[in-house]
Amino acid sequence: MDEREALIQTILDNPTDDAARLVYADWQQEHGNEAHAELIRAQLAGTPEGNARAAELLARPEFAALTEFNTFERGFVTGAKGFGGFDGFGALEGFTAAEGYDVRTLDEVPLDRVLFVDCCDYGDSCWPNPESAARVAAHPVARRVRRMSFFECSLDAGVLRAFANSPHLLNLRDVFFNDCGTAPAAIAELLLAPGVRVERLRICGENNYWYELAEPLARVLADPRAARLRVLNVSADFTAPSLADALLAAPDLPNLRVQLRASADWLTPAVRAALVSRYGARIAFEDWNEVFSL
């Protein structure tokens, strides 16, 4: 990790610390990136004068690759998204060329100004494939990925395995499968990959993929790295009673909150009572259409 990445990693690890951002602003100025340095300071100041100056700076061409679709907050883009099958990922909140928008390549995105990226797939013709995922996983942009969300697709397990092998995926915290399925074993590989520190895992939807979830999940929960998990939400239709066995056999994880679908066939009163006895107030049961607090 070079000096710039080390400074950005400090900000990633301490996102509310203005001092870390100011240190980076000084570094940017010392290395010829005066506009970004001034933007950080102006937005952190939050004064009318600072806000006016920030607007002037963001109108400059050097910020054009990001400002069309993204918002700078406290000097950085913190909610960029990569849509589609990852080939258009470099657009960071852009769309595919077929939809009439310009898609920039990965190397044209000024990553020194981006903190977090949500890596998203919205189904239809944009489903990711292992080859395109591998290209992103090998690129420094993967260091900015905060969340992976997959929607309405049958996800090739090779996509998750490509990211599991990434040397850059150090800041992934959330993995969501919404009405989407994949090989449960590949989820375990991703969550247990070196450097990955997932805190929230959500599996929901009506696809028939999750009968074999228990064994890989048990493997994850038994690993010391499971101490990083804060939320486990499994509200998919097709899960098996063995899921309860995996949760009951897991080591004590005092920071983990578990959320299950109340209407699951295997969630009998006896099973529910056993889970409540094990997890106490840290387990919740809700219907499919209820919104869990993640």
N, C-alpha and C positions, 0 to 999 in steps of 0.2 A: 504494500500500500504506500503510495507516494505521499508527499507532504500535504498536497491539496486534499486528497481523499481522507487522510487522517484528520484534518481539520473538519471536513464535512461529516465524518463519522462521529466526531464529538458532538456536533449539532444534532445528528440523528439520535444519539444516545441521550441528549439533553435538550429536547425540542423547545422547552419553555425558557431556556437560559439565554437571555439576550447577550450576555458577555461572550459566549462562544461565537455568536454571530458577528459581534463587533471585532473579535480577533480575526475571524475569517475576512471581514471587510478590510482590515489592515493588510492582510496577506494579499488580497486581490489588488489593492492599490499598489502595493510594492511590486507586483508582477504585471503591471500595466493594464489591469482591468478596473480602471477608475470609475467607470459608469456603474458597474455592479456594486462596487464598494460604496459609492454615494447613495445608490438605491437602498441598500441595506440600512444605512444610517438614517436616511430620510424616512423610511417606513417604520423603523423602530422608534423614531422620535414622535411620530403620530401627531405632530402639530399641523395647523393649517398650512404653514409654510413648507413643512416637510412633505405633506400630502401633495401640494401643488408641484413641488420639485420632483416627487416620485412619478407623477403623471407625465411630466416633461421627459423624464428619462425613459419611461416605458414606451414613449412614442418613437424612440430612436430605432434605426434599422437593426442594431445588434440584438434587440429583444424580440424582433418580429417573429422568429421561429417558434416562440412560445406564447406570445401575448394574444395571438388570434383565437386560441381556444382555451387558454389557461389564465388564472389570476395569480399574481404575485402577492404573497402575504409575508410581512416581516422579512422581505428581501429574497424570498425563494418561492418557487412553485411547489406546493405541498399536496396537490390533489390531481396530478396529471393522470391520464388514463391511456392505456394501450388497448385499442379495440381490435376485434377481428382475430384472424388466425395468426397473429403475431407478425406476419409479413409487413403489415402496416403499423406495427407497434411504434416505430420511430416517430410517427406523427404526433404522439403524445396528445391525445384528445382529438386527433383528426379522424377521418373516415377513409374508406378504401377509394382508390381512384375511380372504380366503377360507379361510385355514388357522386362523382363530379367534384371531389375535393383533391387537393394536392397532398400526396403522402410523401413526407420527407424520409430520407434514409436515416438509419440509426446514427450514423456518424455526423449528421448535420444537426443533431439536437445538442444544445449547449448544456451538458449534464452538470456543469459546475453551478448551475442556477436551479437545479431540480433536487428536491429532497425526497419526496415519496411518489411512487408510481403505482397505480392500481392496474394490475394486469388482467384484462377482462376478455371474455368471449361471450357473445350474445347469440350464438346458435346460427341457424339458417346456413348460408354459404360460407360463413366465416369461421367454421370450426378449425381449431388449431391442429397441426400435425407434428409428429416428432422432429421432422427436419427443420421446420421454421422455429419450433420451440428451442431446438439446439442452437440455432443461430443467435437467438436472444440470450440464452443461458451463457453463451461464450462471450457475450459483449458486456462491457462495463455497465451498461444500462441496468443489468440485472441487480447491481448493487443498490439501485433505487427502488426496487420492487418491494412494496409494503404489503400488498394484498393480491391474492389470486382468486378470482371469482369466475366460476364456470356455470353457464346457464343453458338449459334445454339442449343438451347434446350428449351423445355417447362418446366420451372422451377416451382417446387412445392412451393407454397406460404409458406409452413411450413419451408422451408429453411431460408427465410428472417425473419420469425417470431422467429425462433430459435436464430438468431443473434440479433434480437431486444431485446430479453430477456437476453442477455449476460451481466454479470457484468464487463466484461473485455474490451469491444469494445469501448475504449476511443480514439483511434487514427485513426478511419476510416475517410477518407477524400473524397474518390472517389468511386462512384457506377456506373458501366457501364453495360448496357444490349445491346449486339451487336447481332442482328438477333436472339433474344431470347425474350421470353415473360413470364409473370407471372401475378398474380392478382395485379392490380394497388394499391389496398388497402393495400397490404402487403408492398409495397414500402413506403407508408406513415407511416406505423407502424415502419419501420426501421429508416427512416429519423427523426422521432419524438421520438425515444427511448431515455430514460435518458442517458446522457453521450455521445451520438453520436453527432459528429460535421461534417457532410458531407458538403463539399464545392463544389463538382462537381457531377452532375447527368447527365448521357447520356443515351438516349433511342433511338436506331436506328435499322433499319432492315425492313424486309418485312413481318413479321408474323402478323397475324390478332389478336392482343391482346389489342390494346391500345385505343379502342373507349371509354372506361370508365375511361380514365386517368384523365379527367378534374376535377372531384370531389375530388379525393384524392390529386391531385396536388394543388387545391385551398386550401384544408385544410392545407397542408404543408406551402404554401406561406403566409397564414394568421397567422401562428404561429410565435411568436417573435423569435423563434430559426431559422427561415428562413433567418435572417440577416447573418447567416454564409455562405449561398450559394453564390458562386462566378460565377458559370457557370451552366446554364440549357440548355442542347442540346436535342431537341426532333426532330429527323429526321426520325422517323418511318413512314411507309406508312399509317398505319391505325390509324389515329387520327380523332377526330371529331371537328366541328366548336366550340363546347363548350370549347375546349382548349384555343381558343382566348379569350372567355369570362372570363375564369379563370385568364389568364394573365392580362387582362384589369382591372379586379376587385381586383387584388392583391394590398396590401399596397405598399407604395414606398420602394423599396429595391435598394438604390443607388449603391451598390457594385455588383449587379447581372447583368451578361451578358446573353442574351437569344439568342439562335441559333435555327432556324427553317428551315425545308425543303421547299425550294422555290416552288416546284411543287405540294405541298399539294392542293387537290381540294378545300378545304374550304378557302384557303389563297387568297381571291379575292383582287383586288386593294383597295377596301374600307376597308377591314379588315387589309390589310398590312399598309395602311395609318394610321389607328387608332393605331396600335401597334407601328409604328414609332413615332407617336405623343406622345405616353405614355413612350416609352423607349429611344427614340432618337438614338444616336450612339451606344447604348448598345445592340441593337438588330441587328441580321444579318440573311439574307436569302440566302441559298445556295442549290445547287442541291445535290442529294443523293451521287453522286460519288466525291463530293468535300470534302476536308479534313478541318474540322473546327480546329481552334486553341484552344485547351483546356488548 
